[in-house]
Amino acid sequence: MSQQPLFICEEDVRSLLKWEEVYEAVKVALLSVAQSNENLSQPARSFTIASPQSGLLLTMPCYLGNYQLSSVSKDRNYDTLACKLVTCFSGNGSRTPALPKILGNIFLFNPDCGSLEAILEATDITSWRTACASLVATQCLYFDSHLRHEDVILSIVGCGVQGRMHSIGMCTTFPFTEIRLWNRTESRATELADELKALVAQFKNPSIKITISNSLDNCLKNTDVIVIATSSHEPLIERHHLKDNVHINAIGAGEVHHAEIHQNVYDVAKVYTDHWEGARAELKDLKAEITGLVGEVLCQKKPSPSGGITIFQSLGMALEDATTAQLIFEKYKMTHG
């Protein structure tokens, strides 16, 4: 009889997530898609409409072989066959009891025989791997450039789930001297500021200044790194908001990934993304040339930008979920015998 697959619930997943380890797992994924890797397969994600319930099922399969996760083992190479399934039902919030609008699970299969090894609840994995993709992009597109200076300001536009995760991840990873928070509903920015103040001891710069901005202009004035994660259908960031050298992580929380940034910014920016297949499908209406992949900068296929405005157009991809899920799977087995 085949062995029952492990089920790793959200609480267990959350207990095993560490920023430096997820950073490594996501960096592996970003590098892999940029290199000529015969051990990689990642079809474009598919979208299935669940009518008449106004729901959507996203299917994100992938395979990556012969890669390392040094935070788990420096002596072992991993092979991961995975599929992330995500449902999006807009009416879930009005149910009794209410359900999240977006629900996700990652399925890990034995890469040798195809048997199902584990199912991981994926809400936290998704938010962490999305934030870590921005961390990797910020490192190679901003901090590795020649423009780094002593006082570095971070601005967060949109203080929802991704704004929160990016705030914590950015401050844990980089020595920002100030973080500015802006949200249409100021109370959400206030709640996030209070949470960040309680976490400062774990930040790279425990003396970081935490500011709630009363206007977008104040939030973006003379800032160095921006995270914008809103559901806005209209552009919020325009060229006049920005100094000449700034890096933007555009998370695209709305239906259109690039709706949050005005065309006059794209006209002068260098745009990077995570994978070409996703860009061809989901950025086809973007009126800007994509300079390259973050992974291409990491592996030096493309040069690090030496200045100007850079944008990481984050799409998310199955490989980021898969390498992070493999990390959690291995750690779970180690801690649960």
C-alpha positions as CSV (number, residue, x, y, z in Angstrom):
1,M,0.0,0.0,0.0
2,S,1.3,3.4,-0.9
3,Q,2.3,5.8,1.9
4,Q,-0.1,8.6,2.8
5,P,1.2,12.0,1.7
6,L,2.1,14.5,4.4
7,F,-0.2,17.4,5.0
8,I,1.6,20.4,6.2
9,C,-0.9,23.0,7.5
10,E,-0.5,26.8,7.5
11,E,0.5,26.9,11.1
12,D,3.3,24.4,10.6
13,V,4.5,26.1,7.4
14,R,4.6,29.5,9.3
15,S,6.7,28.1,12.1
16,L,9.4,26.9,9.6
17,L,9.7,30.1,7.5
18,K,12.9,32.1,7.9
19,W,13.8,35.1,5.7
20,E,17.3,34.1,4.8
21,E,16.3,30.5,3.9
22,V,13.3,31.6,1.7
23,Y,15.6,34.2,0.1
24,E,18.0,31.4,-0.9
25,A,15.2,29.2,-2.2
26,V,13.7,32.0,-4.3
27,K,17.1,33.1,-5.6
28,V,17.7,29.5,-6.8
29,A,14.4,29.7,-8.8
30,L,15.3,33.1,-10.3
31,L,18.7,31.9,-11.3
32,S,17.5,28.6,-12.8
33,V,15.1,30.3,-15.3
34,A,17.9,32.6,-16.5
35,Q,20.4,29.8,-17.1
36,S,20.3,27.1,-19.8
37,N,19.0,24.4,-17.5
38,E,17.9,21.0,-19.0
39,N,16.6,20.0,-15.6
40,L,13.9,22.7,-15.7
41,S,10.3,22.7,-17.0
42,Q,7.8,25.5,-16.2
43,P,4.8,25.9,-18.5
44,A,2.8,29.1,-18.3
45,R,0.1,29.0,-15.6
46,S,-3.3,28.1,-16.8
47,F,-6.6,29.8,-15.8
48,T,-9.8,27.9,-15.5
49,I,-13.1,29.8,-15.0
50,A,-15.4,28.2,-12.5
51,S,-18.7,29.6,-13.8
52,P,-21.4,30.5,-12.7
53,Q,-19.7,31.0,-9.3
54,S,-17.5,33.8,-10.6
55,G,-14.4,31.8,-9.5
56,L,-11.1,31.0,-10.9
57,L,-8.7,28.1,-10.7
58,L,-5.0,28.7,-11.4
59,T,-2.7,25.8,-12.2
60,M,1.0,26.2,-11.8
61,P,3.1,23.1,-12.5
62,C,6.9,22.9,-12.7
63,Y,10.0,20.7,-12.3
64,L,13.5,21.6,-11.2
65,G,16.2,19.0,-10.8
66,N,19.7,18.9,-9.4
67,Y,19.7,22.1,-7.3
68,Q,20.9,22.8,-3.8
69,L,19.3,24.3,-0.7
70,S,22.4,24.9,1.5
71,S,20.3,26.0,4.4
72,V,19.0,22.4,4.6
73,S,22.0,20.4,3.4
74,K,25.2,21.3,1.8
75,D,25.8,17.7,0.6
76,R,22.6,17.0,-1.2
77,N,21.0,18.0,-4.5
78,Y,17.2,18.2,-4.8
79,D,14.8,17.3,-7.5
80,T,11.3,18.9,-7.2
81,L,8.2,18.1,-9.1
82,A,5.4,20.3,-8.0
83,C,2.1,21.9,-8.8
84,K,0.5,24.9,-7.1
85,L,-3.3,25.1,-7.3
86,V,-4.9,28.5,-6.4
87,T,-8.6,29.3,-6.3
88,C,-9.9,32.9,-6.4
89,F,-13.6,33.4,-5.5
90,S,-14.5,37.0,-5.0
91,G,-17.7,36.3,-2.9
92,N,-15.9,34.3,-0.2
93,G,-15.8,37.2,2.2
94,S,-19.6,37.4,2.4
95,R,-20.0,33.7,3.2
96,T,-20.9,32.5,6.7
97,P,-18.3,31.8,8.0
98,A,-16.2,34.1,5.7
99,L,-13.5,32.5,3.7
100,P,-10.4,34.1,2.2
101,K,-10.8,35.3,-1.4
102,I,-7.7,33.4,-2.5
103,L,-6.9,29.8,-1.3
104,G,-3.8,27.8,-2.4
105,N,-2.1,24.5,-1.9
106,I,1.2,23.2,-3.3
107,F,1.5,19.5,-4.2
108,L,4.9,17.9,-4.1
109,F,5.4,14.6,-6.0
110,N,8.1,12.1,-5.9
111,P,10.3,13.0,-8.9
112,D,11.2,9.4,-9.6
113,C,7.8,7.6,-9.6
114,G,5.3,10.5,-9.5
115,S,3.6,9.5,-6.2
116,L,2.2,12.4,-4.1
117,E,4.5,13.1,-1.2
118,A,3.1,16.2,0.4
119,I,0.4,18.8,0.3
120,L,1.3,22.2,1.8
121,E,-1.1,25.0,2.5
122,A,0.3,27.9,0.5
123,T,-1.0,31.2,1.8
124,D,2.2,32.0,3.8
125,I,4.5,30.5,1.2
126,T,3.0,32.7,-1.5
127,S,3.4,35.9,0.5
128,W,6.9,35.1,1.6
129,R,8.2,34.0,-1.8
130,T,6.7,37.1,-3.4
131,A,8.4,39.3,-0.9
132,C,11.7,37.4,-1.3
133,A,11.7,37.8,-5.0
134,S,11.6,41.6,-4.4
135,L,14.4,41.2,-1.9
136,V,16.6,39.4,-4.4
137,A,15.7,42.0,-7.1
138,T,16.4,44.9,-4.7
139,Q,19.8,43.4,-3.8
140,C,21.0,43.0,-7.4
141,L,19.3,46.0,-9.0
142,Y,20.0,48.5,-6.2
143,F,22.3,47.5,-3.4
144,D,24.8,45.8,-5.7
145,S,25.0,49.0,-7.9
146,H,27.4,51.8,-7.4
147,L,24.7,54.1,-6.1
148,R,24.3,52.9,-2.5
149,H,24.8,55.6,0.1
150,E,24.7,55.8,3.8
151,D,21.1,56.7,4.4
152,V,18.7,54.6,2.4
153,I,14.9,55.2,2.5
154,L,12.3,52.6,1.8
155,S,8.7,53.6,0.9
156,I,5.8,51.2,1.0
157,V,2.7,52.1,-1.1
158,G,-0.2,49.9,0.0
159,C,-0.2,48.3,3.5
160,G,-2.1,45.2,2.8
161,V,-0.8,41.6,2.9
162,Q,2.1,42.2,0.5
163,G,2.9,45.6,1.8
164,R,3.2,44.1,5.3
165,M,5.3,41.1,4.2
166,H,7.6,43.3,2.1
167,S,8.0,45.8,5.0
168,I,9.1,43.1,7.4
169,G,11.3,41.3,4.8
170,M,13.0,44.5,3.6
171,C,13.8,45.7,7.1
172,T,15.0,42.3,8.2
173,T,17.3,42.0,5.2
174,F,18.6,45.5,4.4
175,P,19.9,48.4,6.6
176,F,17.3,51.0,5.8
177,T,17.4,54.1,7.9
178,E,13.8,55.0,7.4
179,I,10.6,53.2,6.2
180,R,7.6,55.3,5.1
181,L,4.1,53.8,4.9
182,W,1.2,55.1,2.9
183,N,-2.2,53.6,2.4
184,R,-5.5,55.1,1.2
185,T,-7.0,54.1,4.5
186,E,-4.5,55.5,7.0
187,S,-5.6,53.2,9.8
188,R,-4.1,50.2,8.0
189,A,-0.7,52.1,7.8
190,T,-1.0,52.9,11.5
191,E,-1.5,49.2,12.3
192,L,1.5,48.2,10.2
193,A,3.6,50.9,11.8
194,D,2.8,49.5,15.3
195,E,3.7,46.0,14.2
196,L,7.0,47.1,12.8
197,K,7.9,49.0,16.0
198,A,7.4,45.8,17.9
199,L,9.8,44.0,15.5
200,V,12.7,46.5,15.3
201,A,15.0,44.3,17.4
202,Q,15.1,41.7,14.6
203,F,15.7,44.4,11.8
204,K,19.1,45.0,10.2
205,N,18.9,48.5,11.5
206,P,17.1,48.4,14.9
207,S,17.2,52.2,14.9
208,I,15.2,52.5,11.7
209,K,12.7,55.5,11.6
210,I,9.2,54.3,11.0
211,T,6.9,57.0,9.4
212,I,3.3,57.1,8.4
213,S,3.0,59.5,5.4
214,N,-0.1,61.6,5.1
215,S,0.3,61.9,1.3
216,L,1.8,59.9,-1.5
217,D,4.0,62.9,-2.4
218,N,5.6,62.9,1.1
219,C,5.9,59.1,1.0
220,L,7.9,59.1,-2.2
221,K,10.0,62.3,-1.8
222,N,13.7,61.6,-2.1
223,T,13.1,57.8,-1.5
224,D,15.5,55.2,-2.7
225,V,13.6,51.9,-2.8
226,I,9.8,51.6,-3.3
227,V,7.4,48.7,-2.9
228,I,4.0,49.3,-4.5
229,A,1.4,46.6,-3.8
230,T,-2.1,47.9,-4.3
231,S,-5.2,46.9,-6.3
232,S,-5.3,50.3,-8.0
233,H,-6.5,50.3,-11.6
234,E,-5.1,53.8,-12.0
235,P,-1.4,54.8,-11.9
236,L,-0.3,56.1,-8.5
237,I,3.5,56.7,-9.1
238,E,4.5,59.3,-11.7
239,R,7.8,60.6,-12.8
240,H,7.6,63.8,-10.8
241,H,7.5,61.7,-7.6
242,L,10.9,60.2,-8.2
243,K,14.5,61.3,-8.0
244,D,16.8,60.2,-10.8
245,N,18.1,57.0,-9.1
246,V,15.5,54.8,-7.5
247,H,14.4,51.2,-7.5
248,I,10.7,50.1,-7.6
249,N,9.3,46.7,-6.8
250,A,5.9,46.6,-8.6
251,I,3.9,43.7,-7.1
252,G,0.8,44.2,-9.2
253,A,-1.8,43.2,-6.7
254,G,-4.6,44.2,-9.1
255,E,-5.8,42.5,-12.2
256,V,-3.3,44.3,-14.4
257,H,0.3,43.9,-13.1
258,H,1.5,47.3,-14.4
259,A,-1.5,49.5,-13.7
260,E,0.1,51.1,-10.5
261,I,2.9,53.0,-12.3
262,H,2.4,55.8,-14.9
263,Q,3.6,55.4,-18.4
264,N,5.9,58.4,-18.0
265,V,7.9,56.3,-15.5
266,Y,8.1,53.3,-17.8
267,D,9.3,55.6,-20.6
268,V,12.5,56.3,-18.7
269,A,13.0,53.1,-16.6
270,K,14.8,49.8,-17.1
271,V,12.3,47.0,-16.5
272,Y,13.2,43.6,-15.1
273,T,11.0,40.6,-14.4
274,D,11.2,37.1,-13.1
275,H,10.5,34.8,-16.1
276,W,9.9,35.4,-19.9
277,E,6.9,33.0,-20.3
278,G,4.9,35.0,-17.7
279,A,6.0,38.3,-19.2
280,R,4.9,37.3,-22.7
281,A,1.5,36.2,-21.3
282,E,0.8,38.8,-18.6
283,L,2.8,41.9,-19.7
284,K,1.8,41.8,-23.4
285,D,0.1,45.2,-23.0
286,L,3.0,46.8,-21.2
287,K,4.4,49.7,-23.4
288,A,8.0,49.3,-22.3
289,E,10.9,47.2,-23.3
290,I,11.9,44.6,-20.7
291,T,15.6,44.9,-20.1
292,G,16.0,41.3,-18.8
293,L,15.4,38.9,-16.0
294,V,16.6,39.4,-12.4
295,G,18.2,36.0,-12.7
296,E,20.2,37.2,-15.8
297,V,21.7,40.0,-13.7
298,L,22.4,37.5,-10.9
299,C,24.3,35.2,-13.2
300,Q,25.9,38.1,-15.0
301,K,24.3,37.5,-18.4
302,K,23.1,41.1,-18.1
303,P,25.0,43.9,-16.4
304,S,23.9,45.4,-13.1
305,P,22.3,48.8,-13.7
306,S,24.6,51.6,-13.0
307,G,22.0,54.2,-12.3
308,G,18.6,55.6,-13.2
309,I,15.1,54.2,-12.4
310,T,14.8,50.4,-12.3
311,I,11.5,48.5,-12.0
312,F,11.1,44.9,-10.9
313,Q,7.8,43.8,-12.5
314,S,7.0,40.9,-10.2
315,L,4.8,38.2,-11.7
316,G,5.5,35.2,-9.5
317,M,6.1,31.8,-10.8
318,A,5.7,28.1,-9.9
319,L,9.4,27.6,-9.4
320,E,9.5,30.1,-6.5
321,D,6.7,28.2,-4.8
322,A,8.3,24.8,-5.6
323,T,11.7,25.5,-4.2
324,T,10.2,27.2,-1.1
325,A,7.8,24.2,-0.6
326,Q,10.7,21.8,-0.9
327,L,12.6,23.8,1.8
328,I,9.6,23.6,4.1
329,F,9.0,19.9,3.3
330,E,12.6,19.0,4.2
331,K,12.6,21.1,7.4
332,Y,9.2,19.6,8.4
333,K,10.6,16.0,8.1
334,M,13.7,17.0,10.1
335,T,11.6,18.5,13.0
336,H,8.9,15.7,13.0
337,G,11.1,12.7,12.6
